[in-house]
Amino acid sequence: MADAPRRGGSRRTFLGLGLAVVVALTFLAIGSVHPLPAGAARVRYLESVLKCPSCTDLSIGQSTDNIAQALDRDVARGVAAGESNDAIESAVLAKYPGAILEPRGGLGALVVAIPAALVALAGAAGVTFLVRARRRGVVPAVGGGGAGG
Amino acid sequence: MLIAVFATVVSHPPGPAANPLVGEQAPAISGADLLSGRVERLGSLHGRYVLVSFFASWCAPCAGEAPQLASFAFTDRKVASVLGVVFDDSAGNAAGFLRRYGATWPAVADPTSDIAVAYGVANPPQSFLVSPAGRVVAWLPGAVTAGAAERELQKAESEGAGVG
């Protein structure tokens, strides 16, 4: 009978460790989805928000049109030259007014914000779980800090 | 609610109708003339006004514009030239177009559209009047008439655009 609480505690430990592994893997996965250097990531972002001026509702990254590809090269040159996103967007907009598909910080930001929020929630849940497990004495304290309750 | 907040973000307003290139140094243009094969450079035409004309054989307004350009090129041949730039078209089709309309002016291909992007052209026809000093002095969107090109030329001359 005395084994029951210990069994429940070790189950919680496994769950906690499992959750921690899931959180770690999620961070790793996100890192592997965006392994691009900062410059390439910026080019990709600008390609996605700048509208192909000779197309209908296509970004310059989506279009195979000559104009889109020429703009693409301009964007890459600008990024390589160290110009800011604003400067590059402004230069394109000066030539092609209205050549923006999505406002900065608009719905496109949700693509980044939602996964980031989910990861943060999962991390917080994992930490909370581990703290509670430590308080119950299921997980030994690291570094001998006297965390037991 | 989050989506609603993001959705209310206003997109960039359209820019002004004026072309930002006007008053600026004209982007370089160079290439082999489609008909003669001779290398043409906008820079080598400095000293004269140059009407840079973006056109394509598939563009109906360009067909309407071509005789007007021919008239302008002939009437103002002492002070101005026309330089065609092919917009998103094959060199063969563009050369056929020029022959069909009796073009007497050189025209260069722009297979990568780099020239078009440098001038901010998304659709032909569009023309830019470049001063003898190499500055863009007028933007003429749409099909140009000989009269409109002539007026812009006279205006530029009266303002002394050729000097600066």
Chai-1 contact restraints between the chains, C-beta under 6 A:
chainA,res_idxA,chainB,res_idxB,connection_type,confidence,min_distance_angstrom,max_distance_angstrom,comment,restraint_id
A,P53,B,A122,contact,1.0,0.0,6.0,A-B,restraint_1
A,S54,B,A122,contact,1.0,0.0,6.0,A-B,restraint_2
A,N66,B,D88,contact,1.0,0.0,6.0,A-B,restraint_3
A,N66,B,S113,contact,1.0,0.0,6.0,A-B,restraint_4
A,I67,B,S113,contact,1.0,0.0,6.0,A-B,restraint_5
A,A70,B,T112,contact,1.0,0.0,6.0,A-B,restraint_6
A,A70,B,S113,contact,1.0,0.0,6.0,A-B,restraint_7
A,A70,B,D114,contact,1.0,0.0,6.0,A-B,restraint_8
A,A70,B,V117,contact,1.0,0.0,6.0,A-B,restraint_9
A,L71,B,V117,contact,1.0,0.0,6.0,A-B,restraint_10
A,A94,B,P20,contact,1.0,0.0,6.0,A-B,restraint_11
A,K95,B,G120,contact,1.0,0.0,6.0,A-B,restraint_12
A,Y96,B,G120,contact,1.0,0.0,6.0,A-B,restraint_13
A,P97,B,P14,contact,1.0,0.0,6.0,A-B,restraint_14
A,P97,B,G15,contact,1.0,0.0,6.0,A-B,restraint_15
A,G98,B,P14,contact,1.0,0.0,6.0,A-B,restraint_16
A,I100,B,H12,contact,1.0,0.0,6.0,A-B,restraint_17
A,P103,B,V9,contact,1.0,0.0,6.0,A-B,restraint_18
A,P103,B,S11,contact,1.0,0.0,6.0,A-B,restraint_19
A,G106,B,F6,contact,1.0,0.0,6.0,A-B,restraint_20
A,G106,B,V9,contact,1.0,0.0,6.0,A-B,restraint_21
A,L107,B,F6,contact,1.0,0.0,6.0,A-B,restraint_22
